[in-house]
Amino acid sequence: METRELWVARGAQRLDQYLACQDLELSRAQLQRLIREGSVLLNGAIPKASDGVKVGDHIIVTLPPPTPSKLTPQAIPLDIVYQDQELLVVNKPAGLTVHPSPGHPSDTLVNALLAIYPDLPGIGGEQRPGIVHRLDKDTSGLMMVAKSARAHNGLSQQIKDRRIRKGYLALVSGKLTPDEGLIDAPIARDPRHRKRMAVVQEGRDARTRYKISERLDGFTLVQVYPETGRTHQIRVHFASMGHPLLGDTVYGGKSSLLSHHFLHAHLLGFRHPITNEYLEFTSPLPEELEEVLRLLKQPGNESGVNPRVVKSTSGGRSL
C-alpha cells in the first residue's frame, strides 16, 4: 500500500472535495469510500467526508493497491472526434451498449475503450471506467469520456451542476404543437411496469425544452435540449404528450422504417475540466436516420409507412 501525506494550503471546503482536487488519481466516490473505511486521517483522527478542512491541516491517505480489471478489452471500431491527455469525445453508434452489465458483459463501449486506453480501469469505477454519462443502447451520438481521475471529477461536477450543453435530434410521431416549448413533468419508475420509466407526480424533477425543426407526413423532427438528465427522459416526455419517438418499442411501437428509436445526440458542449476552455462538438445525423427522413419525404408517402427497414450499424473509424 502507498501512503500520501498532504498539508492543506487552502481551506473552507469539504474533505472529499479537497482530496478530489489533489493528484491522487481517484474519483470522489472512491475517496469517500476510503474515508469511510478509515484509510484517511485528518490531524491524526478518522474524519467524515463532509468534515471541513482549513489551512495547515495535516492529511494522510493510505491508497489501496490497484485492483486488476475483470473487463476484457475488445477491438471494436470507434469514431473518436476529439481527444487529449485528459478526455475524449466519441460518436457512439446506435446498437452499442455503453458499459457492461450482468447480462451484457462484453461488446460495449467500455470494452472498446479499454483496447485503446488500458489505463482506464481505475478511473470512475471498475465496471464503468472513464464513463461520466451515458446514452441508451439505441441512441447514437456524442459522449465525453474521462481519461484521468481529475477529468472524471471535473466533468461529473459539471453534470451535477447542469452546466453541460446537450442537444438531440428526435423524430416523434404525429403533429407536435406548439412549435417550441418546455415539457416540465417529473419522472420515476413506472409503478405498473417496473422496467419502464413514466411521468409520475411523486417522481424526480425533469424538464425538456424542444424546438420543431421540420414537419413531415405523420411525424415531426425536433431539436431537443434536456435541462435535467433522468433515465429515458426525452422518450418518456414525448410519449407522455402522445408523441412517442419513431421506432420506440418501449414507449411507442415498432416501425417499418427503423429497427430502433430515432434519437441522436448531435450537440455536446462543456468546459475542459483542467484548462476551463469551452469545447463544443456537433455530429450530423447517421446515414440510417437520414435515410428515414428521405423515405418520409418521398412523393405519395402520406402515411409515413414503407416496408423497408433501416437497420443500425456499429461502424466508425478506429484508432
C-alpha positions, -999 to 999 in steps of 0.1 A, spaced: 0 0 0 11 36 -7 7 64 18 4 101 7 9 130 31 -8 163 24 -7 197 40 -37 219 33 -27 252 17 -63 265 11 -92 257 34 -130 263 35 -141 232 17 -152 196 24 -125 170 29 -137 148 0 -138 179 -23 -103 189 -13 -89 154 -19 -107 152 -53 -86 182 -64 -53 166 -54 -32 144 -77 -45 111 -62 -60 96 -95 -91 86 -76 -127 96 -81 -146 114 -54 -167 83 -48 -136 62 -44 -122 88 -19 -154 88 1 -151 50 4 -116 53 16 -127 79 42 -155 55 54 -130 27 56 -107 47 79 -79 50 53 -78 88 56 -66 106 87 -72 143 93 -49 157 120 -45 122 134 -82 114 136 -106 94 114 -128 121 98 -161 121 78 -162 130 41 -182 161 50 -157 174 75 -142 208 66 -105 214 61 -86 246 69 -51 259 61 -24 239 79 -44 207 84 -25 175 80 -39 147 60 -26 112 55 -42 90 28 -35 53 26 -40 42 -10 -51 6 -17 -32 -14 -43 -48 -13 -78 -75 -40 -84 -70 -59 -116 -98 -52 -140 -121 -81 -149 -132 -64 -181 -120 -76 -214 -106 -52 -240 -121 -56 -274 -111 -42 -308 -144 -26 -316 -142 4 -341 -148 38 -326 -154 72 -341 -134 95 -318 -139 131 -327 -116 147 -301 -91 136 -276 -63 150 -254 -44 137 -223 -74 142 -201 -105 132 -220 -120 122 -253 -153 127 -272 -167 97 -290 -195 95 -316 -214 64 -304 -234 44 -329 -269 31 -322 -268 -5 -311 -237 -2 -289 -242 -5 -251 -221 19 -231 -209 -2 -202 -210 -39 -192 -238 -53 -170 -245 -88 -156 -265 -97 -187 -242 -80 -212 -205 -84 -201 -189 -76 -234 -192 -59 -268 -197 -25 -251 -182 10 -255 -161 3 -223 -146 -29 -238 -137 -9 -269 -121 19 -249 -100 -5 -229 -85 -19 -261 -72 17 -268 -66 30 -233 -56 2 -210 -51 26 -180 -88 34 -178 -99 8 -152 -90 30 -121 -110 60 -134 -146 62 -123 -152 27 -111 -143 -9 -121 -174 -15 -142 -177 19 -158 -141 31 -163 -140 66 -178 -177 69 -182 -192 101 -168 -226 100 -185 -244 75 -208 -266 72 -238 -292 44 -243 -280 15 -263 -301 25 -293 -294 63 -291 -265 75 -312 -243 105 -308 -217 123 -288 -204 112 -254 -175 125 -233 -151 100 -216 -126 109 -189 -90 96 -193 -79 108 -158 -94 109 -123 -93 147 -122 -110 149 -155 -137 125 -143 -142 146 -112 -145 178 -131 -168 166 -158 -190 148 -132 -193 181 -112 -204 199 -144 -231 173 -149 -242 177 -113 -243 215 -117 -262 211 -150 -235 230 -169 -232 206 -198 -249 217 -230 -266 188 -248 -287 188 -279 -306 159 -296 -325 154 -328 -356 133 -324 -383 122 -348 -416 120 -329 -450 106 -341 -478 130 -351 -481 167 -354 -464 182 -324 -476 216 -311 -467 243 -303 -436 249 -324 -414 252 -293 -419 247 -256 -409 232 -223 -420 198 -210 -419 200 -172 -431 167 -158 -415 146 -130 -402 111 -139 -399 79 -119 -401 42 -123 -434 32 -138 -455 17 -109 -472 -7 -133 -443 -17 -155 -411 -18 -134 -388 -20 -164 -400 13 -177 -400 49 -166 -431 72 -166 -443 106 -157 -452 102 -120 -464 130 -97 -440 120 -70 -411 115 -94 -379 135 -98 -378 169 -114 -375 166 -152 -375 193 -178 -371 191 -216 -370 221 -240 -377 215 -276 -380 234 -309 -395 219 -341 -370 216 -369 -392 201 -397 -427 188 -402 -432 156 -422 -462 135 -431 -472 119 -398 -440 129 -379 -422 159 -365 -384 163 -365 -375 181 -332 -344 197 -317 -343 187 -280 -324 203 -252 -329 185 -218 -323 206 -187 -322 175 -165 -308 140 -171 -334 115 -160 -334 79 -174 -352 78 -207 -362 114 -202 -367 125 -238 -385 93 -247 -408 94 -217 -416 131 -220 -427 130 -257 -446 97 -252 -465 114 -223 -476 140 -248 -489 114 -272 -459 118 -295 -436 88 -289 -403 86 -308 -405 67 -341 -394 31 -335 -395 33 -297 -408 -2 -289 -408 6 -251 -429 38 -251 -445 37 -285 -444 9 -310 -425 -8 -338 -418 9 -371 -413 -4 -406 -390 25 -412 -364 18 -384 -354 -11 -362 -347 12 -332 -359 46 -319 -349 78 -337 -328 98 -313 -293 113 -319 -272 133 -296 -259 159 -321 -246 186 -298 -223 185 -268 -206 214 -250 -187 217 -218 -158 233 -200 -125 214 -202 -121 202 -166 -84 212 -165 -80 243 -188 -116 256 -183 -117 262 -221 -152 258 -235 -154 230 -260 -184 223 -283 -189 195 -308 -216 186 -333 -224 154 -350 -246 150 -382 -274 125 -383 -261 90 -391 -269 77 -426 -295 53 -413 -315 82 -398 -310 104 -428 -324 76 -449 -356 75 -428 -361 112 -435 -356 107 -472 -381 79 -472 -407 101 -454 -402 128 -480 -408 106 -510 -439 116 -530 -470 96 -522 -458 86 -487 -485 104 -468 -489 76 -443 -452 76 -434 -451 38 -439 -425 20 -460 -418 -17 -460 -381 -11 -460 -365 -13 -425 -333 8 -419 -311 -12 -396 -285 2 -373 -248 -3 -378 -218 0 -355 -193 12 -380 -168 40 -375 -131 47 -376 -108 31 -352 -77 45 -336 
